[in-house]
Amino acid sequence: MTSRQVGFDPAERTSLLNTLCAIATQVIAVPFRGPLPDPEDRMFVEVALGGRADAIITGNVKHFPIGRARLDFAILTPRQCVERLRSDPRRPTGRG
């Protein structure tokens, strides 16, 4: 998705990317053996597990059907993430 599709202007996009870079933490992936529609997405689930993420942000939520039911993080579209951050920027993206 582009920044225009989620309602970002260029300044907001730059601010968000700078914030994410400033708070990013290196994590060790945790093996995940559950089924996924696209095996190439496994690395994202493993990093989310290893980092105890609040959410995976993706333009294709259908690739992560396991997130809502069996794992302790939300699966959000970019638009959903932006809406949550705009409603309360101090609030984590939320689980489930």
C-alpha positions in Angstrom: 0.0 0.0 0.0 1.1 3.5 -0.6 1.1 6.3 1.9 -1.7 7.9 -0.1 -3.9 4.8 0.3 -3.7 5.0 4.1 -4.1 8.8 4.3 -0.5 9.9 5.0 0.9 13.1 3.7 4.7 13.0 3.0 5.5 14.7 6.3 3.5 12.2 8.3 5.2 9.3 6.5 8.6 10.7 7.2 7.7 11.2 10.9 6.3 7.7 11.3 9.4 6.1 9.6 11.7 8.2 11.8 9.8 7.1 14.9 9.8 3.5 14.0 13.6 3.6 13.3 14.2 5.2 16.7 12.2 2.7 18.7 13.1 -0.5 16.7 14.6 -3.3 18.6 16.6 -6.3 17.2 14.9 -9.6 18.0 15.6 -13.3 17.6 13.0 -15.1 15.6 11.1 -17.9 17.3 10.3 -21.0 15.1 6.7 -21.3 14.1 5.5 -24.6 12.6 1.9 -23.9 12.1 0.2 -23.7 8.7 0.3 -20.5 6.6 -1.3 -20.0 3.2 2.1 -18.5 2.0 5.1 -20.2 3.5 7.3 -17.2 2.6 5.3 -15.2 5.3 6.6 -17.6 8.1 9.5 -15.3 8.8 7.1 -12.4 9.8 5.3 -14.6 12.3 8.5 -15.9 13.7 9.9 -12.4 14.2 6.6 -11.2 15.7 6.7 -14.1 18.2 10.4 -13.5 19.0 9.8 -9.8 19.6 6.5 -10.3 21.4 4.9 -7.9 18.9 1.5 -6.3 19.4 0.7 -6.7 15.7 1.8 -7.7 12.2 0.9 -4.9 9.8 0.2 -6.3 6.3 -1.7 -5.4 3.2 -2.8 -9.0 2.9 -4.4 -10.2 6.1 -5.6 -13.4 4.4 -2.0 -14.6 4.6 -2.1 -14.6 8.4 -5.4 -16.4 9.4 -3.6 -17.9 12.5 -2.9 -14.6 14.1 -6.3 -13.8 15.5 -7.2 -17.2 16.8 -4.0 -18.8 18.2 -1.2 -16.2 18.5 -0.9 -13.3 20.9 -0.8 -10.5 18.4 -3.2 -8.7 16.1 -3.1 -8.8 12.3 -3.8 -5.3 11.0 -4.0 -3.6 7.7 -1.9 -0.4 7.3 -5.1 1.6 7.5 -6.2 0.0 10.7 -2.7 0.6 12.2 -2.8 4.3 11.2 -6.3 4.7 12.6 -5.2 3.3 16.0 -2.1 5.4 16.1 -4.1 8.5 15.2 -6.7 7.8 17.9 -4.0 7.5 20.6 -0.4 7.6 19.5 0.8 6.4 23.0 -1.3 3.3 22.7 0.3 0.2 21.3 -1.4 -1.3 18.3 -3.2 -3.8 20.6 -3.5 -7.5 20.8 -6.2 -9.5 19.1 
